[in-house]
Amino acid sequence: MARIAGVNIPTQKRLVIALTYIYGIGPKRAKELMEKLQFDMQVRVNQLSDQDVLRVREAIDSDYKVEGDLRREVSMNIKRLMDLGCYRGLRHRKGLPVRGQRTHTNARTRKGKAVPIAGKKIASK
């Protein structure tokens, strides 16, 4: 199993897909990296030599902020917004959607499981 940027990437998958297992590398960056290193798009991780894995690792380390560094930067940005007390920071603090989505219905991902209010019944006609 190849280890790149502190992540064990799956050996049976194509390299372009396996690179997306690294936090901070999506399909677009993975394809861009493959073209830059001049790998065939169909090459699988288990077909790579140790030298090829080293080339991929060095290219990622030099060009992209991934995994721990990226997670730290994102969390620091959110913390900064919360410390400032700006609107976005308040929404993060309350655990509500930040980007203007409605919350009357939906928003269950951010708000959590719906909790019924005791004694409240829907009036039937």
A tleap script that builds the chain and sets N, CA, C and O, in Angstrom:
source leaprc.protein.ff14SB
mol = sequence {
  NMET ALA ARG ILE ALA GLY VAL ASN ILE PRO
  THR GLN LYS ARG LEU VAL ILE ALA LEU THR
  TYR ILE TYR GLY ILE GLY PRO LYS ARG ALA
  LYS GLU LEU MET GLU LYS LEU GLN PHE ASP
  MET GLN VAL ARG VAL ASN GLN LEU SER ASP
  GLN ASP VAL LEU ARG VAL ARG GLU ALA ILE
  ASP SER ASP TYR LYS VAL GLU GLY ASP LEU
  ARG ARG GLU VAL SER MET ASN ILE LYS ARG
  LEU MET ASP LEU GLY CYS TYR ARG GLY LEU
  ARG HIE ARG LYS GLY LEU PRO VAL ARG GLY
  GLN ARG THR HIE THR ASN ALA ARG THR ARG
  LYS GLY LYS ALA VAL PRO ILE ALA GLY LYS
  LYS ILE ALA SER CLYS
}
set mol.1.N position { 0.851 -1.189 0.000 }
set mol.1.CA position { 0.000 0.000 0.000 }
set mol.1.C position { 0.890 1.243 0.000 }
set mol.1.O position { 1.765 1.390 0.853 }
set mol.2.N position { 0.659 2.123 -0.953 }
set mol.2.CA position { 1.455 3.339 -1.072 }
set mol.2.C position { 0.992 4.368 -0.039 }
set mol.2.O position { -0.202 4.508 0.222 }
set mol.3.N position { 1.948 5.078 0.539 }
set mol.3.CA position { 1.638 6.099 1.540 }
set mol.3.C position { 2.102 7.448 1.010 }
set mol.3.O position { 3.298 7.685 0.835 }
set mol.4.N position { 1.130 8.333 0.755 }
set mol.4.CA position { 1.431 9.660 0.231 }
set mol.4.C position { 0.764 10.686 1.142 }
set mol.4.O position { -0.422 10.567 1.448 }
set mol.5.N position { 1.512 11.683 1.572 }
set mol.5.CA position { 1.019 12.771 2.436 }
set mol.5.C position { 0.374 12.228 3.707 }
set mol.5.O position { -0.601 12.792 4.203 }
set mol.6.N position { 0.926 11.125 4.236 }
set mol.6.CA position { 0.415 10.553 5.478 }
set mol.6.C position { -0.849 9.742 5.324 }
set mol.6.O position { -1.475 9.385 6.321 }
set mol.7.N position { -1.245 9.439 4.084 }
set mol.7.CA position { -2.473 8.686 3.823 }
set mol.7.C position { -2.130 7.417 3.054 }
set mol.7.O position { -1.398 7.462 2.066 }
set mol.8.N position { -2.656 6.293 3.509 }
set mol.8.CA position { -2.503 5.050 2.756 }
set mol.8.C position { -3.517 5.068 1.623 }
set mol.8.O position { -4.725 5.020 1.855 }
set mol.9.N position { -3.012 5.139 0.394 }
set mol.9.CA position { -3.937 5.161 -0.738 }
set mol.9.C position { -4.142 3.738 -1.241 }
set mol.9.O position { -3.209 2.935 -1.223 }
set mol.10.N position { -5.364 3.415 -1.693 }
set mol.10.CA position { -5.669 2.039 -2.112 }
set mol.10.C position { -4.857 1.632 -3.343 }
set mol.10.O position { -4.676 2.418 -4.273 }
set mol.11.N position { -4.373 0.393 -3.330 }
set mol.11.CA position { -3.466 -0.059 -4.391 }
set mol.11.C position { -4.184 -0.557 -5.634 }
set mol.11.O position { -3.604 -0.534 -6.720 }
set mol.12.N position { -5.421 -1.004 -5.510 }
set mol.12.CA position { -6.105 -1.581 -6.670 }
set mol.12.C position { -6.765 -0.538 -7.560 }
set mol.12.O position { -7.174 -0.860 -8.676 }
set mol.13.N position { -6.878 0.703 -7.098 }
set mol.13.CA position { -7.567 1.735 -7.867 }
set mol.13.C position { -6.606 2.451 -8.808 }
set mol.13.O position { -5.386 2.383 -8.660 }
set mol.14.N position { -7.210 3.153 -9.800 }
set mol.14.CA position { -6.389 3.977 -10.677 }
set mol.14.C position { -5.789 5.110 -9.847 }
set mol.14.O position { -6.399 5.558 -8.876 }
set mol.15.N position { -4.620 5.567 -10.218 }
set mol.15.CA position { -3.912 6.595 -9.448 }
set mol.15.C position { -4.720 7.880 -9.368 }
set mol.15.O position { -4.754 8.524 -8.320 }
set mol.16.N position { -5.371 8.264 -10.464 }
set mol.16.CA position { -6.141 9.503 -10.480 }
set mol.16.C position { -7.286 9.449 -9.459 }
set mol.16.O position { -7.645 10.478 -8.887 }
set mol.17.N position { -7.854 8.283 -9.227 }
set mol.17.CA position { -8.918 8.100 -8.232 }
set mol.17.C position { -8.314 7.997 -6.838 }
set mol.17.O position { -8.836 8.586 -5.892 }
set mol.18.N position { -7.227 7.257 -6.703 }
set mol.18.CA position { -6.606 7.044 -5.400 }
set mol.18.C position { -6.081 8.347 -4.798 }
set mol.18.O position { -6.078 8.502 -3.577 }
set mol.19.N position { -5.642 9.276 -5.628 }
set mol.19.CA position { -5.129 10.551 -5.120 }
set mol.19.C position { -6.219 11.368 -4.431 }
set mol.19.O position { -5.925 12.189 -3.563 }
set mol.20.N position { -7.485 11.142 -4.820 }
set mol.20.CA position { -8.574 11.903 -4.210 }
set mol.20.C position { -8.835 11.469 -2.766 }
set mol.20.O position { -9.614 12.123 -2.072 }
set mol.21.N position { -8.213 10.394 -2.296 }
set mol.21.CA position { -8.330 9.976 -0.908 }
set mol.21.C position { -7.547 10.910 0.009 }
set mol.21.O position { -7.719 10.871 1.227 }
set mol.22.N position { -6.701 11.740 -0.563 }
set mol.22.CA position { -5.918 12.701 0.205 }
set mol.22.C position { -6.753 13.963 0.380 }
set mol.22.O position { -7.268 14.504 -0.599 }
set mol.23.N position { -6.892 14.439 1.619 }
set mol.23.CA position { -7.674 15.642 1.912 }
set mol.23.C position { -6.996 16.834 1.240 }
set mol.23.O position { -5.823 17.112 1.491 }
set mol.24.N position { -7.734 17.529 0.392 }
set mol.24.CA position { -7.187 18.682 -0.313 }
set mol.24.C position { -6.912 18.403 -1.777 }
set mol.24.O position { -6.574 19.320 -2.526 }
set mol.25.N position { -7.051 17.150 -2.199 }
set mol.25.CA position { -6.889 16.806 -3.612 }
set mol.25.C position { -8.193 16.193 -4.098 }
set mol.25.O position { -8.590 15.113 -3.660 }
set mol.26.N position { -8.849 16.897 -5.007 }
set mol.26.CA position { -10.089 16.409 -5.597 }
set mol.26.C position { -9.814 15.894 -6.999 }
set mol.26.O position { -8.656 15.769 -7.397 }
set mol.27.N position { -10.856 15.595 -7.744 }
set mol.27.CA position { -10.676 15.063 -9.098 }
set mol.27.C position { -9.883 15.999 -10.024 }
set mol.27.O position { -9.061 15.545 -10.819 }
set mol.28.N position { -10.138 17.303 -9.911 }
set mol.28.CA position { -9.477 18.259 -10.798 }
set mol.28.C position { -7.971 18.313 -10.519 }
set mol.28.O position { -7.161 18.246 -11.444 }
set mol.29.N position { -7.607 18.434 -9.252 }
set mol.29.CA position { -6.187 18.493 -8.891 }
set mol.29.C position { -5.482 17.173 -9.172 }
set mol.29.O position { -4.311 17.166 -9.552 }
set mol.30.N position { -6.178 16.061 -8.991 }
set mol.30.CA position { -5.582 14.753 -9.266 }
set mol.30.C position { -5.254 14.632 -10.753 }
set mol.30.O position { -4.178 14.159 -11.120 }
set mol.31.N position { -6.188 15.061 -11.609 }
set mol.31.CA position { -5.963 15.005 -13.059 }
set mol.31.C position { -4.822 15.942 -13.453 }
set mol.31.O position { -3.975 15.592 -14.275 }
set mol.32.N position { -4.810 17.138 -12.857 }
set mol.32.CA position { -3.756 18.121 -13.108 }
set mol.32.C position { -2.382 17.559 -12.726 }
set mol.32.O position { -1.397 17.761 -13.437 }
set mol.33.N position { -2.334 16.856 -11.600 }
set mol.33.CA position { -1.089 16.247 -11.125 }
set mol.33.C position { -0.624 15.134 -12.061 }
set mol.33.O position { 0.569 15.001 -12.336 }
set mol.34.N position { -1.582 14.331 -12.551 }
set mol.34.CA position { -1.246 13.241 -13.474 }
set mol.34.C position { -0.654 13.795 -14.768 }
set mol.34.O position { 0.314 13.249 -15.297 }
set mol.35.N position { -1.238 14.880 -15.276 }
set mol.35.CA position { -0.738 15.481 -16.511 }
set mol.35.C position { 0.641 16.093 -16.296 }
set mol.35.O position { 1.513 15.986 -17.158 }
set mol.36.N position { 0.838 16.733 -15.146 }
set mol.36.CA position { 2.112 17.361 -14.837 }
set mol.36.C position { 3.238 16.329 -14.742 }
set mol.36.O position { 4.349 16.557 -15.220 }
set mol.37.N position { 2.926 15.180 -14.109 }
set mol.37.CA position { 3.934 14.122 -13.948 }
set mol.37.C position { 3.989 13.179 -15.146 }
set mol.37.O position { 4.805 12.259 -15.181 }
set mol.38.N position { 3.119 13.410 -16.128 }
set mol.38.CA position { 3.064 12.638 -17.368 }
set mol.38.C position { 2.828 11.142 -17.129 }
set mol.38.O position { 3.517 10.287 -17.685 }
set mol.39.N position { 1.833 10.858 -16.283 }
set mol.39.CA position { 1.407 9.480 -16.071 }
set mol.39.C position { 0.195 9.219 -16.951 }
set mol.39.O position { -0.570 10.135 -17.250 }
set mol.40.N position { 0.021 7.975 -17.364 }
set mol.40.CA position { -1.162 7.568 -18.099 }
set mol.40.C position { -2.346 7.576 -17.142 }
set mol.40.O position { -2.206 7.178 -15.985 }
set mol.41.N position { -3.506 8.021 -17.603 }
set mol.41.CA position { -4.685 8.113 -16.740 }
set mol.41.C position { -5.177 6.736 -16.272 }
set mol.41.O position { -5.897 6.646 -15.278 }
set mol.42.N position { -4.798 5.672 -16.975 }
set mol.42.CA position { -5.269 4.335 -16.630 }
set mol.42.C position { -4.340 3.588 -15.679 }
set mol.42.O position { -4.659 2.477 -15.255 }
set mol.43.N position { -3.195 4.181 -15.336 }
set mol.43.CA position { -2.224 3.486 -14.501 }
set mol.43.C position { -2.780 3.291 -13.093 }
set mol.43.O position { -3.396 4.193 -12.525 }
set mol.44.N position { -2.556 2.107 -12.542 }
set mol.44.CA position { -3.036 1.781 -11.197 }
set mol.44.C position { -1.886 1.946 -10.205 }
set mol.44.O position { -0.712 1.910 -10.572 }
set mol.45.N position { -2.255 2.124 -8.953 }
set mol.45.CA position { -1.260 2.396 -7.917 }
set mol.45.C position { -0.282 1.238 -7.789 }
set mol.45.O position { 0.915 1.461 -7.603 }
set mol.46.N position { -0.773 -0.006 -7.887 }
set mol.46.CA position { 0.123 -1.157 -7.729 }
set mol.46.C position { 1.086 -1.324 -8.909 }
set mol.46.O position { 2.029 -2.111 -8.820 }
set mol.47.N position { 0.868 -0.603 -10.005 }
set mol.47.CA position { 1.780 -0.667 -11.150 }
set mol.47.C position { 2.918 0.340 -11.042 }
set mol.47.O position { 3.857 0.300 -11.838 }
set mol.48.N position { 2.844 1.240 -10.066 }
set mol.48.CA position { 3.867 2.278 -9.915 }
set mol.48.C position { 5.116 1.712 -9.264 }
set mol.48.O position { 5.040 0.854 -8.384 }
set mol.49.N position { 6.259 2.198 -9.704 }
set mol.49.CA position { 7.514 1.828 -9.044 }
set mol.49.C position { 7.700 2.734 -7.831 }
set mol.49.O position { 6.980 3.719 -7.665 }
set mol.50.N position { 8.665 2.395 -6.991 }
set mol.50.CA position { 8.955 3.233 -5.811 }
set mol.50.C position { 9.381 4.625 -6.242 }
set mol.50.O position { 9.085 5.609 -5.564 }
set mol.51.N position { 10.074 4.709 -7.367 }
set mol.51.CA position { 10.525 6.007 -7.896 }
set mol.51.C position { 9.337 6.875 -8.309 }
set mol.51.O position { 9.324 8.083 -8.075 }
set mol.52.N position { 8.336 6.235 -8.929 }
set mol.52.CA position { 7.132 6.973 -9.338 }
set mol.52.C position { 6.361 7.500 -8.123 }
set mol.52.O position { 5.895 8.640 -8.118 }
set mol.53.N position { 6.235 6.661 -7.104 }
set mol.53.CA position { 5.541 7.079 -5.878 }
set mol.53.C position { 6.274 8.253 -5.242 }
set mol.53.O position { 5.648 9.187 -4.740 }
set mol.54.N position { 7.588 8.202 -5.266 }
set mol.54.CA position { 8.400 9.293 -4.721 }
set mol.54.C position { 8.172 10.586 -5.505 }
set mol.54.O position { 8.081 11.663 -4.916 }
set mol.55.N position { 8.079 10.480 -6.846 }
set mol.55.CA position { 7.806 11.661 -7.683 }
set mol.55.C position { 6.463 12.284 -7.335 }
set mol.55.O position { 6.345 13.505 -7.233 }
set mol.56.N position { 5.443 11.436 -7.151 }
set mol.56.CA position { 4.112 11.918 -6.803 }
set mol.56.C position { 4.167 12.605 -5.438 }
set mol.56.O position { 3.629 13.700 -5.273 }
set mol.57.N position { 4.807 11.974 -4.472 }
set mol.57.CA position { 4.906 12.516 -3.118 }
set mol.57.C position { 5.598 13.883 -3.116 }
set mol.57.O position { 5.144 14.814 -2.452 }
set mol.58.N position { 6.694 13.994 -3.860 }
set mol.58.CA position { 7.432 15.260 -3.914 }
set mol.58.C position { 6.621 16.354 -4.600 }
set mol.58.O position { 6.649 17.507 -4.172 }
set mol.59.N position { 5.896 15.997 -5.667 }
set mol.59.CA position { 5.083 16.975 -6.382 }
set mol.59.C position { 3.967 17.511 -5.485 }
set mol.59.O position { 3.681 18.708 -5.501 }
set mol.60.N position { 3.343 16.639 -4.711 }
set mol.60.CA position { 2.272 17.061 -3.811 }
set mol.60.C position { 2.840 17.942 -2.698 }
set mol.60.O position { 2.260 18.975 -2.364 }
set mol.61.N position { 3.974 17.534 -2.123 }
set mol.61.CA position { 4.576 18.307 -1.034 }
set mol.61.C position { 4.995 19.699 -1.485 }
set mol.61.O position { 4.875 20.659 -0.724 }
set mol.62.N position { 5.483 19.816 -2.710 }
set mol.62.CA position { 5.993 21.109 -3.172 }
set mol.62.C position { 4.883 22.052 -3.661 }
set mol.62.O position { 4.999 23.267 -3.506 }
set mol.63.N position { 3.806 21.503 -4.251 }
set mol.63.CA position { 2.811 22.353 -4.907 }
set mol.63.C position { 1.520 22.575 -4.127 }
set mol.63.O position { 0.876 23.608 -4.309 }
set mol.64.N position { 1.121 21.643 -3.267 }
set mol.64.CA position { -0.194 21.705 -2.654 }
set mol.64.C position { -0.118 21.678 -1.138 }
set mol.64.O position { 0.790 21.090 -0.551 }
set mol.65.N position { -1.091 22.329 -0.521 }
set mol.65.CA position { -1.270 22.243 0.921 }
set mol.65.C position { -2.332 21.188 1.146 }
set mol.65.O position { -3.481 21.364 0.741 }
set mol.66.N position { -1.961 20.091 1.790 }
set mol.66.CA position { -2.886 18.971 1.960 }
set mol.66.C position { -2.886 18.486 3.407 }
set mol.66.O position { -2.049 18.883 4.217 }
set mol.67.N position { -3.844 17.621 3.703 }
set mol.67.CA position { -4.003 16.950 4.986 }
set mol.67.C position { -3.891 17.864 6.190 }
set mol.67.O position { -4.679 18.803 6.306 }
set mol.68.N position { -2.953 17.634 7.088 }
set mol.68.CA position { -2.880 18.342 8.363 }
set mol.68.C position { -2.772 19.845 8.230 }
set mol.68.O position { -3.465 20.583 8.930 }
set mol.69.N position { -1.904 20.312 7.331 }
set mol.69.CA position { -1.717 21.750 7.144 }
set mol.69.C position { -3.000 22.415 6.661 }
set mol.69.O position { -3.371 23.484 7.144 }
set mol.70.N position { -3.677 21.779 5.706 }
set mol.70.CA position { -4.918 22.334 5.157 }
set mol.70.C position { -6.032 22.317 6.199 }
set mol.70.O position { -6.764 23.296 6.344 }
set mol.71.N position { -6.164 21.199 6.930 }
set mol.71.CA position { -7.180 21.111 7.987 }
set mol.71.C position { -6.940 22.190 9.036 }
set mol.71.O position { -7.886 22.825 9.502 }
set mol.72.N position { -5.684 22.399 9.408 }
set mol.72.CA position { -5.332 23.414 10.406 }
set mol.72.C position { -5.691 24.808 9.895 }
set mol.72.O position { -6.237 25.621 10.641 }
set mol.73.N position { -5.388 25.087 8.627 }
set mol.73.CA position { -5.695 26.401 8.055 }
set mol.73.C position { -7.199 26.658 8.029 }
set mol.73.O position { -7.650 27.751 8.371 }
set mol.74.N position { -7.978 25.647 7.623 }
set mol.74.CA position { -9.428 25.792 7.555 }
set mol.74.C position { -10.000 26.030 8.952 }
set mol.74.O position { -10.847 26.903 9.138 }
set mol.75.N position { -9.537 25.252 9.934 }
set mol.75.CA position { -10.069 25.423 11.289 }
set mol.75.C position { -9.650 26.765 11.880 }
set mol.75.O position { -10.406 27.362 12.646 }
set mol.76.N position { -8.461 27.246 11.537 }
set mol.76.CA position { -8.025 28.565 12.015 }
set mol.76.C position { -8.862 29.674 11.380 }
set mol.76.O position { -9.178 30.666 12.037 }
set mol.77.N position { -9.222 29.511 10.108 }
set mol.77.CA position { -10.082 30.498 9.442 }
set mol.77.C position { -11.453 30.562 10.110 }
set mol.77.O position { -11.996 31.646 10.324 }
set mol.78.N position { -12.008 29.395 10.436 }
set mol.78.CA position { -13.312 29.354 11.098 }
set mol.78.C position { -13.204 29.961 12.496 }
set mol.78.O position { -14.079 30.715 12.922 }
set mol.79.N position { -12.126 29.628 13.206 }
set mol.79.CA position { -11.923 30.175 14.552 }
set mol.79.C position { -11.788 31.696 14.498 }
set mol.79.O position { -12.317 32.394 15.363 }
set mol.80.N position { -11.094 32.208 13.503 }
set mol.80.CA position { -10.926 33.654 13.340 }
set mol.80.C position { -12.280 34.333 13.145 }
set mol.80.O position { -12.549 35.374 13.744 }
set mol.81.N position { -13.133 33.738 12.303 }
set mol.81.CA position { -14.474 34.291 12.082 }
set mol.81.C position { -15.284 34.298 13.384 }
set mol.81.O position { -16.010 35.251 13.668 }
set mol.82.N position { -15.152 33.229 14.164 }
set mol.82.CA position { -15.899 33.150 15.410 }
set mol.82.C position { -15.377 34.173 16.420 }
set mol.82.O position { -16.165 34.781 17.145 }
set mol.83.N position { -14.071 34.366 16.474 }
set mol.83.CA position { -13.475 35.337 17.406 }
set mol.83.C position { -13.854 36.770 17.043 }
set mol.83.O position { -14.060 37.609 17.920 }
set mol.84.N position { -13.943 37.039 15.742 }
set mol.84.CA position { -14.336 38.378 15.296 }
set mol.84.C position { -15.776 38.698 15.678 }
set mol.84.O position { -16.135 39.855 15.897 }
set mol.85.N position { -16.588 37.657 15.753 }
set mol.85.CA position { -18.000 37.862 16.062 }
set mol.85.C position { -18.797 38.327 14.864 }
set mol.85.O position { -19.879 38.893 15.020 }
set mol.86.N position { -18.275 38.093 13.662 }
set mol.86.CA position { -19.011 38.479 12.463 }
set mol.86.C position { -20.165 37.493 12.248 }
set mol.86.O position { -20.250 36.469 12.925 }
set mol.87.N position { -21.036 37.810 11.316 }
set mol.87.CA position { -22.233 37.013 11.085 }
set mol.87.C position { -21.879 35.551 10.785 }
set mol.87.O position { -22.469 34.633 11.354 }
set mol.88.N position { -20.922 35.350 9.895 }
set mol.88.CA position { -20.526 33.973 9.552 }
set mol.88.C position { -19.984 33.236 10.764 }
set mol.88.O position { -20.245 32.047 10.949 }
set mol.89.N position { -19.222 33.954 11.593 }
set mol.89.CA position { -18.686 33.351 12.800 }
set mol.89.C position { -19.775 32.940 13.774 }
set mol.89.O position { -19.695 31.881 14.397 }
set mol.90.N position { -20.811 33.794 13.904 }
set mol.90.CA position { -21.932 33.471 14.787 }
set mol.90.C position { -22.677 32.244 14.298 }
set mol.90.O position { -23.090 31.404 15.097 }
set mol.91.N position { -22.850 32.136 12.980 }
set mol.91.CA position { -23.531 30.968 12.409 }
set mol.91.C position { -22.724 29.696 12.678 }
set mol.91.O position { -23.296 28.655 13.003 }
set mol.92.N position { -21.392 29.778 12.543 }
set mol.92.CA position { -20.539 28.625 12.862 }
set mol.92.C position { -20.704 28.254 14.325 }
set mol.92.O position { -20.850 27.078 14.657 }
set mol.93.N position { -20.682 29.257 15.205 }
set mol.93.CA position { -20.771 29.026 16.643 }
set mol.93.C position { -22.088 28.344 17.020 }
set mol.93.O position { -22.115 27.467 17.883 }
set mol.94.N position { -23.182 28.757 16.364 }
set mol.94.CA position { -24.494 28.186 16.666 }
set mol.94.C position { -24.742 26.858 15.956 }
set mol.94.O position { -25.716 26.167 16.254 }
set mol.95.N position { -23.866 26.498 15.019 }
set mol.95.CA position { -24.043 25.241 14.287 }
set mol.95.C position { -25.135 25.308 13.246 }
set mol.95.O position { -25.793 24.307 12.963 }
set mol.96.N position { -25.333 26.497 12.669 }
set mol.96.CA position { -26.351 26.684 11.640 }
set mol.96.C position { -25.686 26.855 10.278 }
set mol.96.O position { -24.478 27.087 10.218 }
set mol.97.N position { -26.442 26.747 9.177 }
set mol.97.CA position { -25.850 26.949 7.853 }
set mol.97.C position { -25.250 28.345 7.729 }
set mol.97.O position { -25.817 29.319 8.223 }
set mol.98.N position { -24.105 28.435 7.068 }
set mol.98.CA position { -23.340 29.670 7.016 }
set mol.98.C position { -23.612 30.448 5.732 }
set mol.98.O position { -23.477 31.672 5.715 }
set mol.99.N position { -23.988 29.767 4.672 }
set mol.99.CA position { -24.016 30.404 3.359 }
set mol.99.C position { -25.418 30.760 2.873 }
set mol.99.O position { -25.710 30.649 1.682 }
set mol.100.N position { -26.278 31.184 3.783 }
set mol.100.CA position { -27.553 31.739 3.382 }
set mol.100.C position { -28.656 30.747 3.083 }
set mol.100.O position { -29.684 31.130 2.524 }
set mol.101.N position { -28.477 29.477 3.440 }
set mol.101.CA position { -29.540 28.516 3.181 }
set mol.101.C position { -30.687 28.725 4.163 }
set mol.101.O position { -30.502 29.296 5.238 }
set mol.102.N position { -31.874 28.257 3.782 }
set mol.102.CA position { -33.023 28.381 4.662 }
set mol.102.C position { -32.912 27.383 5.811 }
set mol.102.O position { -32.304 26.323 5.662 }
set mol.103.N position { -33.499 27.723 6.950 }
set mol.103.CA position { -33.444 26.822 8.095 }
set mol.103.C position { -34.824 26.458 8.618 }
set mol.103.O position { -34.944 25.614 9.507 }
set mol.104.N position { -35.865 27.078 8.081 }
set mol.104.CA position { -37.222 26.744 8.529 }
set mol.104.C position { -37.486 25.259 8.293 }
set mol.104.O position { -37.962 24.548 9.179 }
set mol.105.N position { -37.173 24.815 7.102 }
set mol.105.CA position { -37.155 23.377 6.809 }
set mol.105.C position { -35.751 23.077 6.324 }
set mol.105.O position { -34.983 23.997 6.043 }
set mol.106.N position { -35.415 21.841 6.224 }
set mol.106.CA position { -34.086 21.412 5.761 }
set mol.106.C position { -33.006 21.798 6.780 }
set mol.106.O position { -33.325 21.991 7.953 }
set mol.107.N position { -31.773 21.913 6.376 }
set mol.107.CA position { -30.627 22.232 7.235 }
set mol.107.C position { -30.379 21.168 8.290 }
set mol.107.O position { -29.749 21.448 9.310 }
set mol.108.N position { -30.864 19.946 8.064 }
set mol.108.CA position { -30.706 18.890 9.063 }
set mol.108.C position { -29.250 18.472 9.257 }
set mol.108.O position { -28.875 18.015 10.337 }
set mol.109.N position { -28.435 18.623 8.228 }
set mol.109.CA position { -27.027 18.241 8.347 }
set mol.109.C position { -26.343 19.101 9.396 }
set mol.109.O position { -25.594 18.587 10.226 }
set mol.110.N position { -26.589 20.397 9.369 }
set mol.110.CA position { -25.967 21.309 10.325 }
set mol.110.C position { -26.661 21.297 11.687 }
set mol.110.O position { -25.995 21.357 12.720 }
set mol.111.N position { -27.994 21.221 11.695 }
set mol.111.CA position { -28.742 21.352 12.943 }
set mol.111.C position { -28.811 20.053 13.738 }
set mol.111.O position { -29.052 20.087 14.945 }
set mol.112.N position { -28.608 18.921 13.096 }
set mol.112.CA position { -28.697 17.633 13.781 }
set mol.112.C position { -30.089 17.039 13.665 }
set mol.112.O position { -30.960 17.563 12.970 }
set mol.113.N position { -30.271 15.929 14.369 }
set mol.113.CA position { -31.555 15.214 14.312 }
set mol.113.C position { -32.670 16.084 14.870 }
set mol.113.O position { -32.475 16.806 15.848 }
set mol.114.N position { -33.841 16.011 14.244 }
set mol.114.CA position { -34.995 16.809 14.673 }
set mol.114.C position { -35.463 16.337 16.046 }
set mol.114.O position { -35.657 15.142 16.270 }
set mol.115.N position { -35.641 17.291 16.963 }
set mol.115.CA position { -36.082 16.973 18.313 }
set mol.115.C position { -37.521 17.441 18.461 }
set mol.115.O position { -37.800 18.628 18.295 }
set mol.116.N position { -38.450 16.523 18.773 }
set mol.116.CA position { -39.857 16.939 18.930 }
set mol.116.C position { -40.034 17.789 20.185 }
set mol.116.O position { -39.363 17.584 21.196 }
set mol.117.N position { -40.943 18.736 20.095 }
set mol.117.CA position { -41.234 19.602 21.232 }
set mol.117.C position { -42.418 18.997 21.997 }
set mol.117.O position { -43.471 18.741 21.412 }
set mol.118.N position { -42.243 18.772 23.300 }
set mol.118.CA position { -43.269 18.096 24.094 }
set mol.118.C position { -44.541 18.943 24.167 }
set mol.118.O position { -44.492 20.153 24.388 }
set mol.119.N position { -45.673 18.277 23.975 }
set mol.119.CA position { -46.959 18.947 24.117 }
set mol.119.C position { -47.424 19.681 22.876 }
set mol.119.O position { -48.558 20.159 22.842 }
set mol.120.N position { -46.593 19.787 21.862 }
set mol.120.CA position { -47.002 20.510 20.656 }
set mol.120.C position { -47.641 19.524 19.676 }
set mol.120.O position { -46.990 18.602 19.184 }
set mol.121.N position { -48.906 19.737 19.412 }
set mol.121.CA position { -49.626 18.890 18.467 }
set mol.121.C position { -50.071 19.728 17.288 }
set mol.121.O position { -50.362 20.916 17.426 }
set mol.122.N position { -50.119 19.101 16.134 }
set mol.122.CA position { -50.612 19.799 14.942 }
set mol.122.C position { -52.136 19.811 15.021 }
set mol.122.O position { -52.775 18.768 15.161 }
set mol.123.N position { -52.699 21.002 14.928 }
set mol.123.CA position { -54.154 21.136 15.020 }
set mol.123.C position { -54.818 20.541 13.792 }
set mol.123.O position { -54.489 20.892 12.658 }
set mol.124.N position { -55.746 19.649 14.029 }
set mol.124.CA position { -56.467 19.043 12.902 }
set mol.124.C position { -57.824 19.720 12.761 }
set mol.124.O position { -58.420 20.128 13.758 }
set mol.125.N position { -58.307 19.842 11.549 }
set mol.125.CA position { -59.565 20.534 11.300 }
set mol.125.C position { -60.716 19.605 11.249 }
set mol.125.O position { -61.850 20.039 11.046 }
savepdb mol mol.pdb
quit
